[in-house]
Amino acid sequence: MDPAGDGVGGGAVVEEPGSEAVASTPIRVTVAVPTFRRPAQLSRVLAAILSQSVFERDFVQLALDIDVLVIDNDPAGGAREAVARLQPTVGYVVEPTPGVAAVRNRALDEAASSRLLIFVDDDEEPTHRWLEELVGFWTVGQPDAVAGKVVSVFPVERNAWLTAARAFERPERLTGQPMRAAATNNLLLDLASIRRRELRFDERFGLSGGEDALFTAQLSAAGGLILWCDEALVIDHTAAERMTRRWFLVRAFRTGSVQAAINTRLARPSRSGLRVRLQCSAGGIGRMTVGVSAFTLGVMLGSLRHRALGAKLIARGAGLLSGSLGHLHQEYSIRRRRP
């Protein structure tokens, strides 16, 4: 990538506790923002990234050489205008190959001279100390990846069904907790580790999603360490059109189908693909059975919570079953067909 001319940083000093300071070169960081036809949201996330304060820690003082890069998956270059007024501080490239996996691989290529690559989505908004917390946590032990916290906010209040289904809620974790896989909506990658393991995002998952879960699971399987940083917070601005029962259940179905595909791809050589598919199929049927029972109990008791959670289990189980039969739900192909 043609580096941004106004990166943050200069000389750097690293101090370990109880040791003398030693000079070091700046840590080069690429912050990558994949985008597809969301100019207003893109402007918001770029403003938040560019407002980040200078990195500072009690016992580590580092300078960062930061590149911000927008990777537009719209062949027509729909995001160009939103980025133009921020250049050269913000870089811009078009990746015409459809799918988020191709975009993420383009980020790996464009960040060839960087030590760290950070992904954040175009519909998110990093909080003020996000970059400090994310990179600061990495400097302490230099894990292979650091995943940060994402909290959803809504343009309108969630309806009763979505609340009962615990829609858009994410698991709570503690800082420093190891993870077997992670999403890329707030993720730092140590590119030295990624290059050493020759990892790439699988483009067969480009229009289904799940390429990030597979990528990070492969990193873990290769001995990589992924740690959670609860303080590195970004806000996910959930679109109003997603706040429906139908969208949520389709997403649950897609998640199930993707999980089956990932499990098959991660199968050890000693385990046949057929065996993994049978396990996914059994898991899908099991979830659907429990879901039907919960939904029926909800109807009998008049419990919205049981009905909503039952419906979610049915959708997730149906996705697992579908995925075990080789069907991978192409959620993002639907979005691309819209004008």
Rosetta blueprint (number, residue, H / E / L):
1 M L
2 D L
3 P L
4 A L
5 G L
6 D L
7 G L
8 V L
9 G L
10 G L
11 G L
12 A E
13 V E
14 V E
15 E L
16 E L
17 P L
18 G L
19 S L
20 E L
21 A L
22 V E
23 A E
24 S E
25 T L
26 P L
27 I E
28 R E
29 V E
30 T E
31 V E
32 A E
33 V E
34 P E
35 T E
36 F L
37 R L
38 R L
39 P H
40 A H
41 Q H
42 L H
43 S H
44 R H
45 V H
46 L H
47 A H
48 A H
49 I H
50 L H
51 S L
52 Q L
53 S L
54 V L
55 F L
56 E L
57 R L
58 D L
59 F L
60 V L
61 Q E
62 L L
63 A L
64 L E
65 D E
66 I E
67 D E
68 V E
69 L E
70 V E
71 I E
72 D E
73 N L
74 D L
75 P L
76 A L
77 G L
78 G L
79 A L
80 R H
81 E H
82 A H
83 V H
84 A H
85 R L
86 L L
87 Q L
88 P L
89 T L
90 V E
91 G E
92 Y E
93 V E
94 V E
95 E L
96 P L
97 T L
98 P L
99 G L
100 V H
101 A H
102 A H
103 V H
104 R H
105 N H
106 R H
107 A H
108 L H
109 D H
110 E H
111 A L
112 A L
113 S L
114 S L
115 R L
116 L E
117 L E
118 I E
119 F E
120 V E
121 D L
122 D L
123 D L
124 E E
125 E E
126 P E
127 T L
128 H L
129 R L
130 W H
131 L H
132 E H
133 E H
134 L H
135 V H
136 G H
137 F H
138 W H
139 T H
140 V H
141 G H
142 Q L
143 P L
144 D L
145 A E
146 V E
147 A E
148 G E
149 K E
150 V E
151 V E
152 S E
153 V E
154 F L
155 P L
156 V L
157 E L
158 R L
159 N L
160 A H
161 W H
162 L H
163 T H
164 A H
165 A L
166 R L
167 A L
168 F L
169 E L
170 R L
171 P L
172 E L
173 R L
174 L L
175 T L
176 G L
177 Q L
178 P E
179 M E
180 R L
181 A L
182 A L
183 A L
184 T L
185 N L
186 N E
187 L E
188 L E
189 L E
190 D E
191 L H
192 A H
193 S H
194 I H
195 R H
196 R H
197 R H
198 E L
199 L L
200 R L
201 F L
202 D L
203 E H
204 R H
205 F H
206 G L
207 L L
208 S L
209 G L
210 G L
211 E H
212 D H
213 A H
214 L H
215 F H
216 T H
217 A H
218 Q H
219 L H
220 S H
221 A H
222 A L
223 G L
224 G L
225 L L
226 I E
227 L E
228 W E
229 C E
230 D E
231 E E
232 A E
233 L E
234 V E
235 I E
236 D E
237 H E
238 T L
239 A L
240 A H
241 E H
242 R H
243 M L
244 T L
245 R H
246 R H
247 W H
248 F H
249 L H
250 V H
251 R H
252 A H
253 F H
254 R H
255 T H
256 G H
257 S H
258 V H
259 Q H
260 A H
261 A H
262 I H
263 N H
264 T H
265 R H
266 L L
267 A L
268 R L
269 P L
270 S L
271 R L
272 S L
273 G H
274 L H
275 R H
276 V H
277 R H
278 L H
279 Q H
280 C H
281 S H
282 A H
283 G H
284 G H
285 I H
286 G H
287 R H
288 M H
289 T H
290 V H
291 G H
292 V H
293 S H
294 A H
295 F H
296 T H
297 L H
298 G H
299 V H
300 M H
301 L H
302 G L
303 S L
304 L H
305 R H
306 H H
307 R H
308 A H
309 L H
310 G H
311 A H
312 K H
313 L H
314 I H
315 A H
316 R H
317 G H
318 A H
319 G H
320 L H
321 L H
322 S H
323 G H
324 S H
325 L L
326 G L
327 H L
328 L L
329 H L
330 Q L
331 E H
332 Y H
333 S H
334 I H
335 R H
336 R H
337 R H
338 R L
339 P L
